[in-house]
């Protein structure tokens, strides 16, 4: 396992200490969890942005949708 040293100023340490009380876990575990949650969130946002760039973002009303796909209302 690799050891990473991070320097925090006094204000940051206060915030970390308060967070530790909320999370109720060791600081290293808490920071790892927060870091990886942030990475996952950023990745998810990027995936959505890439998807949105590739789509037309056109929306259809219910009536337009069933007409487009040849569905009759009495079939629903």
Steps between C-alpha positions, in 0.01 A plus 500: 500500500632845410517776756407852389571804715270800473560828678203682648487842660335554839162595356494192281587283798204648689269410213644149480457453875135608477440270205654212688237546770226484236642201313608323818799327341878541493621805309685297237193287428276805489730688262530197270123466491450871426769501230361198319141624525614825338682311225189287432277809493733681259517193276120466497461868410749463215317194366172693499660803331651279231164331444322836477751620238422195284121526518264748343330563835169498315203418717167362387152530641312180573292542184810564286667192647216259429454645150874473432507133599164404349329427831125545527355640821250216522796256516625656822 
